[in-house]
Amino acid sequence: MPEPLFVEERRRVIIEQLRRHGRVSVRDLSEAMHVSPVTIRHDLRALEDSGLLERTYGGAVIRTPASSLPELSFHTRQKREPAAKASIARAAVELVHDGYSIALDASTTAYALVPLLKQFRRLTVLTNSLMVAQSFLDAPDIQVLLPGGRLRRDSISIVGRPEGLPEVNLNVAFLGTRGLTVAEGASDIDPDEVTMKQAMAARAVQTVILTDAGKWGKVATYTVLRLAQINRIITTSDAPQTLVDAVRAQGVIVDTVQVEHARV
């Protein structure tokens, strides 16, 4: 008899079966992976808690919102949760020091860091965001590095040639995400944006995911980074505590910040 799979291996098999068939049964999974139905039910419960599926009688079905996160324009996304983005940015900037080289992706949460970074006298910023690059025109002490490639209008970014990113060693890569779960890690919608994010993370000593509470438990189409590839997550204090604890149990630092709303 084949050796039973480890827990993470089992759950990846379950997700793969869901993607292929749209549903799974406890009995079929139990027989295929040589574990008890109780073990499979425990896996399904954990995956449901992570927002990856919905349990049904005798099995589970794929969670519809997980595969249908909408693609919104940069300016539309920028107007969403502005207080949360600003609070996350204030926490993130504490990781930056004069002389650092950092990456900012084309997410609106990373973009919220821009005004705070202008306080530094020597900084190198690697980005594929034209919004980020343009915003540093009035900051001559900050060197901005851009890749070659094609314009992606929805995100106002340059994509298509991750190998075109300048070969620079980064202290920190700040990346946004459309979804965050234990099983799938940080995920996003567009494959070209994903490859740019991955290329930035590969050049960084520390990779930091910036996300508000609304992204927890959701899964976009493509995984950007597994939890093992993420050093720190900065999120808002209303993030679901069970998921935060589960991510911390995987060795990822999770900083939660209180959202400070502007006074009227």
C-alpha positions as protocol buffer text, in pm:
chain_id: "A"
residue {
  index: 1
  type: MET
  ca { x: 0 y: 0 z: 0 }
}
residue {
  index: 2
  type: PRO
  ca { x: 139 y: 349 z: -85 }
}
residue {
  index: 3
  type: GLU
  ca { x: 250 y: 570 z: 203 }
}
residue {
  index: 4
  type: PRO
  ca { x: -17 y: 823 z: 314 }
}
residue {
  index: 5
  type: LEU
  ca { x: 44 y: 1180 z: 202 }
}
residue {
  index: 6
  type: PHE
  ca { x: 146 y: 1456 z: 442 }
}
residue {
  index: 7
  type: VAL
  ca { x: -121 y: 1709 z: 536 }
}
residue {
  index: 8
  type: GLU
  ca { x: -7 y: 1983 z: 294 }
}
residue {
  index: 9
  type: GLU
  ca { x: 22 y: 1728 z: 13 }
}
residue {
  index: 10
  type: ARG
  ca { x: -330 y: 1602 z: 78 }
}
residue {
  index: 11
  type: ARG
  ca { x: -475 y: 1949 z: 75 }
}
residue {
  index: 12
  type: ARG
  ca { x: -301 y: 2037 z: -249 }
}
residue {
  index: 13
  type: VAL
  ca { x: -447 y: 1723 z: -405 }
}
residue {
  index: 14
  type: ILE
  ca { x: -794 y: 1823 z: -282 }
}
residue {
  index: 15
  type: ILE
  ca { x: -762 y: 2173 z: -432 }
}
residue {
  index: 16
  type: GLU
  ca { x: -637 y: 2029 z: -761 }
}
residue {
  index: 17
  type: GLN
  ca { x: -932 y: 1789 z: -776 }
}
residue {
  index: 18
  type: LEU
  ca { x: -1170 y: 2075 z: -706 }
}
residue {
  index: 19
  type: ARG
  ca { x: -1019 y: 2281 z: -987 }
}
residue {
  index: 20
  type: ARG
  ca { x: -1053 y: 1992 z: -1229 }
}
residue {
  index: 21
  type: HIS
  ca { x: -1397 y: 1865 z: -1135 }
}
residue {
  index: 22
  type: GLY
  ca { x: -1567 y: 2140 z: -934 }
}
residue {
  index: 23
  type: ARG
  ca { x: -1652 y: 1898 z: -650 }
}
residue {
  index: 24
  type: VAL
  ca { x: -1496 y: 1619 z: -442 }
}
residue {
  index: 25
  type: SER
  ca { x: -1632 y: 1346 z: -218 }
}
residue {
  index: 26
  type: VAL
  ca { x: -1500 y: 1232 z: 118 }
}
residue {
  index: 27
  type: ARG
  ca { x: -1519 y: 866 z: 17 }
}
residue {
  index: 28
  type: ASP
  ca { x: -1324 y: 910 z: -310 }
}
residue {
  index: 29
  type: LEU
  ca { x: -1055 y: 1121 z: -144 }
}
residue {
  index: 30
  type: SER
  ca { x: -1025 y: 879 z: 146 }
}
residue {
  index: 31
  type: GLU
  ca { x: -973 y: 584 z: -89 }
}
residue {
  index: 32
  type: ALA
  ca { x: -737 y: 768 z: -323 }
}
residue {
  index: 33
  type: MET
  ca { x: -510 y: 897 z: -45 }
}
residue {
  index: 34
  type: HIS
  ca { x: -534 y: 596 z: 190 }
}
residue {
  index: 35
  type: VAL
  ca { x: -649 y: 794 z: 492 }
}
residue {
  index: 36
  type: SER
  ca { x: -965 y: 779 z: 699 }
}
residue {
  index: 37
  type: PRO
  ca { x: -1281 y: 977 z: 615 }
}
residue {
  index: 38
  type: VAL
  ca { x: -1233 y: 1161 z: 946 }
}
residue {
  index: 39
  type: THR
  ca { x: -894 y: 1287 z: 825 }
}
residue {
  index: 40
  type: ILE
  ca { x: -1044 y: 1405 z: 495 }
}
residue {
  index: 41
  type: ARG
  ca { x: -1327 y: 1585 z: 674 }
}
residue {
  index: 42
  type: HIS
  ca { x: -1069 y: 1761 z: 891 }
}
residue {
  index: 43
  type: ASP
  ca { x: -882 y: 1870 z: 574 }
}
residue {
  index: 44
  type: LEU
  ca { x: -1204 y: 1997 z: 415 }
}
residue {
  index: 45
  type: ARG
  ca { x: -1290 y: 2193 z: 728 }
}
residue {
  index: 46
  type: ALA
  ca { x: -945 y: 2357 z: 732 }
}
residue {
  index: 47
  type: LEU
  ca { x: -968 y: 2443 z: 362 }
}
residue {
  index: 48
  type: GLU
  ca { x: -1314 y: 2589 z: 413 }
}
residue {
  index: 49
  type: ASP
  ca { x: -1179 y: 2806 z: 696 }
}
residue {
  index: 50
  type: SER
  ca { x: -917 y: 2932 z: 450 }
}
residue {
  index: 51
  type: GLY
  ca { x: -1189 y: 3027 z: 203 }
}
residue {
  index: 52
  type: LEU
  ca { x: -1096 y: 2770 z: -61 }
}
residue {
  index: 53
  type: LEU
  ca { x: -1410 y: 2557 z: -72 }
}
residue {
  index: 54
  type: GLU
  ca { x: -1758 y: 2505 z: 67 }
}
residue {
  index: 55
  type: ARG
  ca { x: -1834 y: 2179 z: 242 }
}
residue {
  index: 56
  type: THR
  ca { x: -2141 y: 1982 z: 135 }
}
residue {
  index: 57
  type: TYR
  ca { x: -2300 y: 1657 z: 253 }
}
residue {
  index: 58
  type: GLY
  ca { x: -2037 y: 1392 z: 181 }
}
residue {
  index: 59
  type: GLY
  ca { x: -1781 y: 1624 z: 26 }
}
residue {
  index: 60
  type: ALA
  ca { x: -1716 y: 1980 z: -94 }
}
residue {
  index: 61
  type: VAL
  ca { x: -1758 y: 2211 z: -391 }
}
residue {
  index: 62
  type: ILE
  ca { x: -1532 y: 2485 z: -518 }
}
residue {
  index: 63
  type: ARG
  ca { x: -1608 y: 2824 z: -369 }
}
residue {
  index: 64
  type: THR
  ca { x: -1747 y: 3045 z: -644 }
}
residue {
  index: 65
  type: PRO
  ca { x: -1606 y: 3382 z: -528 }
}
residue {
  index: 66
  type: ALA
  ca { x: -1258 y: 3227 z: -511 }
}
residue {
  index: 67
  type: SER
  ca { x: -1229 y: 3213 z: -888 }
}
residue {
  index: 68
  type: SER
  ca { x: -1421 y: 3527 z: -978 }
}
residue {
  index: 69
  type: LEU
  ca { x: -1248 y: 3817 z: -806 }
}
residue {
  index: 70
  type: PRO
  ca { x: -1313 y: 4115 z: -1031 }
}
residue {
  index: 71
  type: GLU
  ca { x: -1044 y: 4308 z: -1213 }
}
residue {
  index: 72
  type: LEU
  ca { x: -1081 y: 4675 z: -1125 }
}
residue {
  index: 73
  type: SER
  ca { x: -893 y: 4978 z: -1251 }
}
residue {
  index: 74
  type: PHE
  ca { x: -612 y: 5130 z: -1047 }
}
residue {
  index: 75
  type: HIS
  ca { x: -813 y: 5444 z: -970 }
}
residue {
  index: 76
  type: THR
  ca { x: -1118 y: 5243 z: -863 }
}
residue {
  index: 77
  type: ARG
  ca { x: -907 y: 5029 z: -629 }
}
residue {
  index: 78
  type: GLN
  ca { x: -729 y: 5335 z: -494 }
}
residue {
  index: 79
  type: LYS
  ca { x: -1061 y: 5471 z: -363 }
}
residue {
  index: 80
  type: ARG
  ca { x: -1130 y: 5153 z: -168 }
}
residue {
  index: 81
  type: GLU
  ca { x: -1028 y: 5141 z: 200 }
}
residue {
  index: 82
  type: PRO
  ca { x: -802 y: 5449 z: 183 }
}
residue {
  index: 83
  type: ALA
  ca { x: -769 y: 5469 z: 563 }
}
residue {
  index: 84
  type: ALA
  ca { x: -660 y: 5105 z: 579 }
}
residue {
  index: 85
  type: LYS
  ca { x: -401 y: 5157 z: 304 }
}
residue {
  index: 86
  type: ALA
  ca { x: -263 y: 5464 z: 482 }
}
residue {
  index: 87
  type: SER
  ca { x: -239 y: 5282 z: 816 }
}
residue {
  index: 88
  type: ILE
  ca { x: -62 y: 4986 z: 656 }
}
residue {
  index: 89
  type: ALA
  ca { x: 179 y: 5221 z: 480 }
}
residue {
  index: 90
  type: ARG
  ca { x: 271 y: 5393 z: 807 }
}
residue {
  index: 91
  type: ALA
  ca { x: 364 y: 5056 z: 955 }
}
residue {
  index: 92
  type: ALA
  ca { x: 550 y: 4943 z: 642 }
}
residue {
  index: 93
  type: VAL
  ca { x: 769 y: 5252 z: 619 }
}
residue {
  index: 94
  type: GLU
  ca { x: 923 y: 5162 z: 955 }
}
residue {
  index: 95
  type: LEU
  ca { x: 1105 y: 4880 z: 770 }
}
residue {
  index: 96
  type: VAL
  ca { x: 1283 y: 5128 z: 539 }
}
residue {
  index: 97
  type: HIS
  ca { x: 1606 y: 5317 z: 613 }
}
residue {
  index: 98
  type: ASP
  ca { x: 1829 y: 5564 z: 429 }
}
residue {
  index: 99
  type: GLY
  ca { x: 2034 y: 5390 z: 162 }
}
residue {
  index: 100
  type: TYR
  ca { x: 1791 y: 5101 z: 116 }
}
residue {
  index: 101
  type: SER
  ca { x: 1689 y: 4951 z: -215 }
}
residue {
  index: 102
  type: ILE
  ca { x: 1323 y: 4851 z: -217 }
}
residue {
  index: 103
  type: ALA
  ca { x: 1058 y: 4725 z: -458 }
}
residue {
  index: 104
  type: LEU
  ca { x: 704 y: 4852 z: -491 }
}
residue {
  index: 105
  type: ASP
  ca { x: 464 y: 4661 z: -713 }
}
residue {
  index: 106
  type: ALA
  ca { x: 167 y: 4810 z: -899 }
}
residue {
  index: 107
  type: SER
  ca { x: -82 y: 4761 z: -615 }
}
residue {
  index: 108
  type: THR
  ca { x: -263 y: 5058 z: -466 }
}
residue {
  index: 109
  type: THR
  ca { x: -156 y: 4953 z: -115 }
}
residue {
  index: 110
  type: ALA
  ca { x: 211 y: 4972 z: -213 }
}
residue {
  index: 111
  type: TYR
  ca { x: 139 y: 5305 z: -382 }
}
residue {
  index: 112
  type: ALA
  ca { x: 23 y: 5442 z: -44 }
}
residue {
  index: 113
  type: LEU
  ca { x: 386 y: 5420 z: 70 }
}
residue {
  index: 114
  type: VAL
  ca { x: 506 y: 5677 z: -184 }
}
residue {
  index: 115
  type: PRO
  ca { x: 449 y: 6002 z: 11 }
}
residue {
  index: 116
  type: LEU
  ca { x: 607 y: 5849 z: 322 }
}
residue {
  index: 117
  type: LEU
  ca { x: 918 y: 5739 z: 132 }
}
residue {
  index: 118
  type: LYS
  ca { x: 999 y: 6094 z: 25 }
}
residue {
  index: 119
  type: GLN
  ca { x: 1139 y: 6163 z: 372 }
}
residue {
  index: 120
  type: PHE
  ca { x: 1447 y: 5954 z: 289 }
}
residue {
  index: 121
  type: ARG
  ca { x: 1751 y: 6121 z: 138 }
}
residue {
  index: 122
  type: ARG
  ca { x: 1899 y: 5816 z: -32 }
}
residue {
  index: 123
  type: LEU
  ca { x: 1672 y: 5546 z: -165 }
}
residue {
  index: 124
  type: THR
  ca { x: 1649 y: 5321 z: -469 }
}
residue {
  index: 125
  type: VAL
  ca { x: 1300 y: 5215 z: -575 }
}
residue {
  index: 126
  type: LEU
  ca { x: 1246 y: 4931 z: -819 }
}
residue {
  index: 127
  type: THR
  ca { x: 891 y: 4930 z: -956 }
}
residue {
  index: 128
  type: ASN
  ca { x: 680 y: 4829 z: -1253 }
}
residue {
  index: 129
  type: SER
  ca { x: 418 y: 5090 z: -1161 }
}
residue {
  index: 130
  type: LEU
  ca { x: 406 y: 5403 z: -1374 }
}
residue {
  index: 131
  type: MET
  ca { x: 202 y: 5570 z: -1101 }
}
residue {
  index: 132
  type: VAL
  ca { x: 478 y: 5506 z: -849 }
}
residue {
  index: 133
  type: ALA
  ca { x: 753 y: 5620 z: -1086 }
}
residue {
  index: 134
  type: GLN
  ca { x: 572 y: 5941 z: -1180 }
}
residue {
  index: 135
  type: SER
  ca { x: 504 y: 6026 z: -816 }
}
residue {
  index: 136
  type: PHE
  ca { x: 879 y: 6042 z: -743 }
}
residue {
  index: 137
  type: LEU
  ca { x: 948 y: 6310 z: -1007 }
}
residue {
  index: 138
  type: ASP
  ca { x: 967 y: 6569 z: -729 }
}
residue {
  index: 139
  type: ALA
  ca { x: 1208 y: 6357 z: -520 }
}
residue {
  index: 140
  type: PRO
  ca { x: 1554 y: 6388 z: -682 }
}
residue {
  index: 141
  type: ASP
  ca { x: 1725 y: 6199 z: -398 }
}
residue {
  index: 142
  type: ILE
  ca { x: 1527 y: 5885 z: -482 }
}
residue {
  index: 143
  type: GLN
  ca { x: 1649 y: 5677 z: -775 }
}
residue {
  index: 144
  type: VAL
  ca { x: 1369 y: 5498 z: -961 }
}
residue {
  index: 145
  type: LEU
  ca { x: 1436 y: 5185 z: -1168 }
}
residue {
  index: 146
  type: LEU
  ca { x: 1183 y: 5056 z: -1424 }
}
residue {
  index: 147
  type: PRO
  ca { x: 1170 y: 4742 z: -1642 }
}
residue {
  index: 148
  type: GLY
  ca { x: 1104 y: 4725 z: -2011 }
}
residue {
  index: 149
  type: GLY
  ca { x: 787 y: 4562 z: -2141 }
}
residue {
  index: 150
  type: ARG
  ca { x: 434 y: 4653 z: -2238 }
}
residue {
  index: 151
  type: LEU
  ca { x: 181 y: 4885 z: -2080 }
}
residue {
  index: 152
  type: ARG
  ca { x: -97 y: 4723 z: -1880 }
}
residue {
  index: 153
  type: ARG
  ca { x: -369 y: 4986 z: -1863 }
}
residue {
  index: 154
  type: ASP
  ca { x: -584 y: 4845 z: -1582 }
}
residue {
  index: 155
  type: SER
  ca { x: -298 y: 4867 z: -1335 }
}
residue {
  index: 156
  type: ILE
  ca { x: -104 y: 5147 z: -1511 }
}
residue {
  index: 157
  type: SER
  ca { x: 202 y: 4926 z: -1501 }
}
residue {
  index: 158
  type: ILE
  ca { x: 472 y: 4768 z: -1717 }
}
residue {
  index: 159
  type: VAL
  ca { x: 452 y: 4391 z: -1756 }
}
residue {
  index: 160
  type: GLY
  ca { x: 557 y: 4116 z: -1994 }
}
residue {
  index: 161
  type: ARG
  ca { x: 933 y: 4102 z: -1936 }
}
residue {
  index: 162
  type: PRO
  ca { x: 1021 y: 4015 z: -1575 }
}
residue {
  index: 163
  type: GLU
  ca { x: 1375 y: 3942 z: -1693 }
}
residue {
  index: 164
  type: GLY
  ca { x: 1391 y: 4311 z: -1787 }
}
residue {
  index: 165
  type: LEU
  ca { x: 1390 y: 4419 z: -1424 }
}
residue {
  index: 166
  type: PRO
  ca { x: 1725 y: 4576 z: -1334 }
}
residue {
  index: 167
  type: GLU
  ca { x: 1960 y: 4337 z: -1155 }
}
residue {
  index: 168
  type: VAL
  ca { x: 1962 y: 4507 z: -818 }
}
residue {
  index: 169
  type: ASN
  ca { x: 1977 y: 4354 z: -470 }
}
residue {
  index: 170
  type: LEU
  ca { x: 1677 y: 4467 z: -268 }
}
residue {
  index: 171
  type: ASN
  ca { x: 1645 y: 4505 z: 107 }
}
residue {
  index: 172
  type: VAL
  ca { x: 1267 y: 4480 z: 101 }
}
residue {
  index: 173
  type: ALA
  ca { x: 1000 y: 4405 z: -160 }
}
residue {
  index: 174
  type: PHE
  ca { x: 657 y: 4547 z: -74 }
}
residue {
  index: 175
  type: LEU
  ca { x: 382 y: 4362 z: -260 }
}
residue {
  index: 176
  type: GLY
  ca { x: 5 y: 4384 z: -258 }
}
residue {
  index: 177
  type: THR
  ca { x: -227 y: 4087 z: -303 }
}
residue {
  index: 178
  type: ARG
  ca { x: -583 y: 4010 z: -410 }
}
residue {
  index: 179
  type: GLY
  ca { x: -613 y: 3705 z: -185 }
}
residue {
  index: 180
  type: LEU
  ca { x: -439 y: 3544 z: 110 }
}
residue {
  index: 181
  type: THR
  ca { x: -487 y: 3192 z: 251 }
}
residue {
  index: 182
  type: VAL
  ca { x: -280 y: 2932 z: 430 }
}
residue {
  index: 183
  type: ALA
  ca { x: -304 y: 2679 z: 147 }
}
residue {
  index: 184
  type: GLU
  ca { x: -244 y: 2910 z: -152 }
}
residue {
  index: 185
  type: GLY
  ca { x: -44 y: 3194 z: 4 }
}
residue {
  index: 186
  type: ALA
  ca { x: -67 y: 3534 z: -165 }
}
residue {
  index: 187
  type: SER
  ca { x: -254 y: 3531 z: -496 }
}
residue {
  index: 188
  type: ASP
  ca { x: -344 y: 3772 z: -775 }
}
residue {
  index: 189
  type: ILE
  ca { x: -556 y: 3793 z: -1089 }
}
residue {
  index: 190
  type: ASP
  ca { x: -326 y: 3872 z: -1380 }
}
residue {
  index: 191
  type: PRO
  ca { x: -45 y: 3628 z: -1472 }
}
residue {
  index: 192
  type: ASP
  ca { x: 182 y: 3905 z: -1601 }
}
residue {
  index: 193
  type: GLU
  ca { x: 152 y: 4102 z: -1278 }
}
residue {
  index: 194
  type: VAL
  ca { x: 222 y: 3781 z: -1087 }
}
residue {
  index: 195
  type: THR
  ca { x: 548 y: 3715 z: -1271 }
}
residue {
  index: 196
  type: MET
  ca { x: 663 y: 4073 z: -1204 }
}
residue {
  index: 197
  type: LYS
  ca { x: 587 y: 4037 z: -834 }
}
residue {
  index: 198
  type: GLN
  ca { x: 772 y: 3706 z: -823 }
}
residue {
  index: 199
  type: ALA
  ca { x: 1076 y: 3860 z: -995 }
}
residue {
  index: 200
  type: MET
  ca { x: 1084 y: 4143 z: -741 }
}
residue {
  index: 201
  type: ALA
  ca { x: 1054 y: 3903 z: -448 }
}
residue {
  index: 202
  type: ALA
  ca { x: 1338 y: 3692 z: -589 }
}
residue {
  index: 203
  type: ARG
  ca { x: 1571 y: 3994 z: -566 }
}
residue {
  index: 204
  type: ALA
  ca { x: 1477 y: 4086 z: -207 }
}
residue {
  index: 205
  type: VAL
  ca { x: 1621 y: 3987 z: 129 }
}
residue {
  index: 206
  type: GLN
  ca { x: 1277 y: 4038 z: 282 }
}
residue {
  index: 207
  type: THR
  ca { x: 937 y: 4011 z: 114 }
}
residue {
  index: 208
  type: VAL
  ca { x: 649 y: 4193 z: 281 }
}
residue {
  index: 209
  type: ILE
  ca { x: 286 y: 4149 z: 181 }
}
residue {
  index: 210
  type: LEU
  ca { x: 63 y: 4453 z: 237 }
}
residue {
  index: 211
  type: THR
  ca { x: -308 y: 4373 z: 260 }
}
residue {
  index: 212
  type: ASP
  ca { x: -625 y: 4486 z: 433 }
}
residue {
  index: 213
  type: ALA
  ca { x: -856 y: 4246 z: 616 }
}
residue {
  index: 214
  type: GLY
  ca { x: -1083 y: 4201 z: 314 }
}
residue {
  index: 215
  type: LYS
  ca { x: -825 y: 3993 z: 124 }
}
residue {
  index: 216
  type: TRP
  ca { x: -793 y: 3723 z: 392 }
}
residue {
  index: 217
  type: GLY
  ca { x: -959 y: 3394 z: 307 }
}
residue {
  index: 218
  type: LYS
  ca { x: -987 y: 3480 z: -62 }
}
residue {
  index: 219
  type: VAL
  ca { x: -803 y: 3317 z: -350 }
}
residue {
  index: 220
  type: ALA
  ca { x: -730 y: 3481 z: -686 }
}
residue {
  index: 221
  type: THR
  ca { x: -644 y: 3282 z: -997 }
}
residue {
  index: 222
  type: TYR
  ca { x: -265 y: 3268 z: -963 }
}
residue {
  index: 223
  type: THR
  ca { x: -45 y: 3213 z: -658 }
}
residue {
  index: 224
  type: VAL
  ca { x: 221 y: 3481 z: -626 }
}
residue {
  index: 225
  type: LEU
  ca { x: 409 y: 3341 z: -326 }
}
residue {
  index: 226
  type: ARG
  ca { x: 355 y: 3052 z: -88 }
}
residue {
  index: 227
  type: LEU
  ca { x: 373 y: 3134 z: 282 }
}
residue {
  index: 228
  type: ALA
  ca { x: 723 y: 2985 z: 300 }
}
residue {
  index: 229
  type: GLN
  ca { x: 837 y: 3258 z: 57 }
}
residue {
  index: 230
  type: ILE
  ca { x: 688 y: 3544 z: 260 }
}
residue {
  index: 231
  type: ASN
  ca { x: 873 y: 3700 z: 553 }
}
residue {
  index: 232
  type: ARG
  ca { x: 612 y: 3939 z: 688 }
}
residue {
  index: 233
  type: ILE
  ca { x: 253 y: 4044 z: 636 }
}
residue {
  index: 234
  type: ILE
  ca { x: 123 y: 4384 z: 739 }
}
residue {
  index: 235
  type: THR
  ca { x: -254 y: 4393 z: 767 }
}
residue {
  index: 236
  type: THR
  ca { x: -535 y: 4563 z: 955 }
}
residue {
  index: 237
  type: SER
  ca { x: -645 y: 4462 z: 1304 }
}
residue {
  index: 238
  type: ASP
  ca { x: -985 y: 4341 z: 1182 }
}
residue {
  index: 239
  type: ALA
  ca { x: -826 y: 4054 z: 985 }
}
residue {
  index: 240
  type: PRO
  ca { x: -983 y: 3718 z: 1085 }
}
residue {
  index: 241
  type: GLN
  ca { x: -792 y: 3602 z: 1391 }
}
residue {
  index: 242
  type: THR
  ca { x: -814 y: 3230 z: 1312 }
}
residue {
  index: 243
  type: LEU
  ca { x: -646 y: 3285 z: 975 }
}
residue {
  index: 244
  type: VAL
  ca { x: -387 y: 3523 z: 1122 }
}
residue {
  index: 245
  type: ASP
  ca { x: -298 y: 3261 z: 1383 }
}
residue {
  index: 246
  type: ALA
  ca { x: -276 y: 2990 z: 1116 }
}
residue {
  index: 247
  type: VAL
  ca { x: -36 y: 3201 z: 909 }
}
residue {
  index: 248
  type: ARG
  ca { x: 177 y: 3282 z: 1213 }
}
residue {
  index: 249
  type: ALA
  ca { x: 194 y: 2909 z: 1286 }
}
residue {
  index: 250
  type: GLN
  ca { x: 366 y: 2872 z: 947 }
}
residue {
  index: 251
  type: GLY
  ca { x: 648 y: 3101 z: 1064 }
}
residue {
  index: 252
  type: VAL
  ca { x: 534 y: 3423 z: 896 }
}
residue {
  index: 253
  type: ILE
  ca { x: 543 y: 3746 z: 1097 }
}
residue {
  index: 254
  type: VAL
  ca { x: 201 y: 3913 z: 1089 }
}
residue {
  index: 255
  type: ASP
  ca { x: 176 y: 4275 z: 1203 }
}
residue {
  index: 256
  type: THR
  ca { x: -177 y: 4404 z: 1260 }
}
residue {
  index: 257
  type: VAL
  ca { x: -240 y: 4778 z: 1260 }
}
residue {
  index: 258
  type: GLN
  ca { x: -533 y: 4979 z: 1383 }
}
residue {
  index: 259
  type: VAL
  ca { x: -700 y: 5174 z: 1104 }
}
residue {
  index: 260
  type: GLU
  ca { x: -684 y: 5544 z: 1171 }
}
residue {
  index: 261
  type: HIS
  ca { x: -969 y: 5726 z: 1000 }
}
residue {
  index: 262
  type: ALA
  ca { x: -928 y: 6090 z: 903 }
}
residue {
  index: 263
  type: ARG
  ca { x: -1117 y: 6331 z: 1126 }
}
residue {
  index: 264
  type: VAL
  ca { x: -1394 y: 6525 z: 956 }
}
